[in-house]
Amino acid sequence: MAKDPGNPYAMYPDDEPTLEEQGSGPMPGERPAGNPAGTVGLILSILGPLAPIGVIVSLMGLRREPKGLAIAGVIVGILMTLLTIGCAGVIGWAFWVNMQIMDEQQDITQDYAAIQTAIEQYKLDNNGQTPPDLNTLGLPADATTSPFQDTYDYRTDGTNWSIGFVGEDGILDTQDDTRIEGGRGTFEDDPFGWQDLQQALMYPIMSGS
């Protein structure tokens, strides 16, 4: 203990801290400041669509201590952002495929209706005989061309008829061909009860051809 020369009865500790030393560090009982940005960033990172915002907020939180939640927010946010982009891509691709198939199916529906109407009229004019080929019907080229830009494969035995188009292999009379028998009624009454049609339309999309 040190004595005060002016007051012999006063005693002071020898290692009393200076004012500068007293000002550094937290006061007794004071808690260190938290990191709200790190906490908020982690929460946002967990919420898929908001993950990119969570990454930004977490990066801001790295400027303060403690950094644990901020680091976790950056990592989780990046992973969730990539997952969200991947899911959105898959959903978008599936939607595009579905729309393309619907467009092609509508084209085939219209072609079939036009061909069947023309054949029925031909049969009325020719004692029930079917036309020998599609060119005899005088239809426009787009009505006798499939969505794959090849002419429908028309076949008839004089009474019954059918049209078809090739599948993925591009070769007629193989298992992936699609053939539509004539006289099945309109597609509104029998809307492609031919499930192999959807498969046939899917092949080029899935194979990238």
C-alpha positions in Angstrom: 0.0 0.0 0.0 1.2 3.6 -0.7 1.0 6.4 1.7 -0.1 10.0 0.9 2.5 12.4 2.2 -0.1 15.0 2.8 -2.3 12.6 4.7 -0.5 10.0 6.6 -3.7 8.2 7.4 -4.7 7.6 3.8 -3.6 4.4 2.1 -3.8 3.6 -1.6 -3.1 0.4 -3.6 0.3 0.4 -5.4 -1.3 -1.0 -8.6 -4.3 1.3 -8.9 -5.2 1.4 -12.6 -4.9 4.6 -14.5 -7.9 6.4 -16.0 -6.9 5.1 -19.5 -6.8 1.6 -18.2 -10.2 2.0 -16.5 -11.7 3.1 -19.8 -10.7 0.0 -21.7 -12.9 -3.2 -21.6 -16.4 -3.6 -20.3 -17.5 -2.2 -17.0 -18.2 -4.7 -14.2 -21.5 -6.4 -14.9 -21.7 -5.1 -18.5 -22.4 -7.7 -21.2 -20.5 -7.5 -24.5 -22.5 -6.2 -27.4 -24.3 -8.9 -29.5 -24.4 -9.2 -33.3 -28.0 -8.6 -34.5 -26.9 -8.6 -38.2 -25.5 -12.1 -37.8 -28.7 -13.4 -36.2 -31.0 -11.8 -38.7 -28.8 -12.9 -41.6 -28.9 -16.5 -40.5 -32.7 -16.4 -40.1 -33.1 -15.0 -43.6 -30.7 -17.5 -45.0 -32.8 -20.4 -43.8 -35.9 -19.0 -45.7 -35.2 -20.2 -49.2 -36.3 -17.3 -51.4 -34.8 -14.8 -49.0 -31.5 -16.6 -48.8 -29.6 -14.1 -51.0 -30.7 -11.3 -48.7 -29.6 -13.4 -45.8 -26.1 -13.8 -47.3 -25.8 -10.0 -47.7 -26.9 -9.3 -44.1 -24.6 -12.1 -42.8 -21.6 -10.5 -44.6 -22.4 -7.3 -42.9 -22.5 -9.2 -39.6 -18.9 -10.3 -40.1 -17.8 -6.9 -39.2 -18.9 -7.4 -35.6 -18.2 -9.9 -32.8 -19.3 -12.5 -32.2 -19.1 -13.8 -35.8 -20.4 -17.3 -35.3 -24.0 -16.7 -36.5 -22.8 -14.5 -39.3 -20.5 -17.1 -40.7 -23.2 -19.7 -40.4 -25.6 -17.3 -42.2 -23.2 -16.9 -45.1 -22.7 -20.7 -45.5 -26.4 -21.6 -45.1 -27.4 -18.7 -47.3 -25.2 -19.7 -50.2 -26.4 -23.3 -50.0 -30.0 -22.3 -49.8 -29.6 -19.9 -52.7 -28.1 -22.6 -54.9 -30.9 -25.0 -53.9 -33.6 -22.4 -54.7 -32.1 -21.7 -58.1 -31.9 -25.4 -58.8 -35.5 -26.0 -57.8 -36.7 -23.0 -59.8 -34.8 -24.3 -62.9 -36.4 -27.8 -62.6 -39.9 -26.3 -62.2 -39.3 -23.9 -65.1 -38.0 -26.7 -67.4 -41.0 -29.0 -66.5 -43.4 -26.1 -67.3 -41.7 -25.5 -70.6 -41.8 -29.2 -71.5 -45.5 -29.4 -70.6 -46.3 -26.3 -72.7 -44.4 -27.7 -75.7 -46.2 -31.0 -75.5 -49.6 -29.2 -75.2 -48.8 -27.2 -78.3 -47.7 -30.3 -80.3 -50.8 -32.2 -79.1 -53.0 -29.3 -80.2 -51.4 -29.3 -83.6 -51.9 -33.0 -84.0 -55.5 -32.7 -82.9 -56.2 -30.0 -85.5 -54.4 -32.0 -88.2 -56.3 -35.2 -87.4 -59.7 -33.4 -87.4 -58.9 -31.8 -90.8 -57.8 -35.2 -92.3 -60.7 -37.1 -90.9 -63.2 -34.6 -92.2 -61.7 -34.6 -95.6 -61.6 -38.5 -95.7 -65.2 -38.8 -94.6 -66.2 -36.4 -97.4 -64.1 -38.4 -99.9 -65.8 -41.6 -98.8 -69.2 -40.0 -99.4 -68.1 -39.0 -102.9 -66.5 -42.4 -103.7 -68.9 -45.1 -102.5 -67.2 -45.5 -99.1 -63.7 -45.9 -100.5 -60.9 -44.2 -98.6 -58.4 -42.0 -100.6 -55.2 -43.7 -101.7 -53.0 -41.0 -100.1 -53.3 -37.7 -98.3 -52.4 -35.6 -101.4 -55.7 -36.7 -103.0 -57.5 -34.8 -100.3 -56.1 -31.4 -101.4 -55.3 -30.3 -97.9 -52.8 -27.6 -97.1 -49.3 -28.9 -96.4 -49.4 -27.9 -92.7 -52.4 -30.2 -92.1 -50.6 -33.2 -93.4 -47.3 -32.4 -91.6 -46.5 -33.6 -88.1 -45.0 -31.3 -85.4 -41.7 -33.0 -86.3 -41.9 -31.7 -89.8 -42.4 -35.0 -91.5 -45.5 -35.9 -93.5 -48.0 -38.1 -91.6 -47.6 -41.8 -92.6 -51.1 -42.4 -94.1 -52.2 -46.0 -94.6 -55.4 -47.5 -95.8 -56.8 -50.9 -96.9 -59.6 -49.2 -98.8 -62.0 -49.1 -95.9 -60.0 -48.4 -92.8 -57.3 -45.8 -92.5 -54.7 -44.5 -90.0 -52.0 -41.8 -89.8 -48.8 -42.1 -87.9 -45.5 -40.4 -87.2 -42.1 -41.7 -86.3 -40.7 -41.7 -82.8 -37.2 -40.9 -81.5 -35.3 -43.2 -83.8 -36.7 -41.5 -86.9 -37.6 -44.9 -88.5 -41.1 -46.1 -89.4 -42.6 -49.3 -88.1 -40.6 -49.4 -84.9 -41.9 -49.6 -81.3 -41.6 -45.9 -80.6 -43.9 -44.9 -83.6 -47.3 -43.4 -82.8 -50.3 -44.4 -85.0 -53.7 -43.0 -84.8 -56.5 -45.1 -86.2 -59.1 -43.2 -88.2 -62.7 -42.9 -87.2 -62.0 -42.6 -83.5 -64.2 -39.5 -83.2 -63.1 -36.0 -82.3 -60.4 -35.4 -79.7 -62.9 -33.6 -77.6 -64.9 -36.8 -77.2 -61.8 -39.0 -77.0 -59.0 -36.7 -76.0 -56.0 -38.6 -76.8 -56.9 -41.7 -74.9 -53.8 -42.8 -76.7 -51.3 -42.5 -73.8 -48.4 -43.4 -76.1 -48.9 -40.1 -77.8 -47.6 -38.1 -74.8 -44.6 -40.5 -74.7 -43.9 -39.9 -78.4 -44.1 -36.2 -78.0 -41.8 -36.4 -74.9 -39.0 -38.3 -76.7 -37.5 -35.5 -78.7 -37.6 -33.1 -75.8 -35.9 -35.6 -73.4 -33.3 -36.6 -75.9 -32.6 -33.0 -76.9 -33.3 -33.7 -80.6 
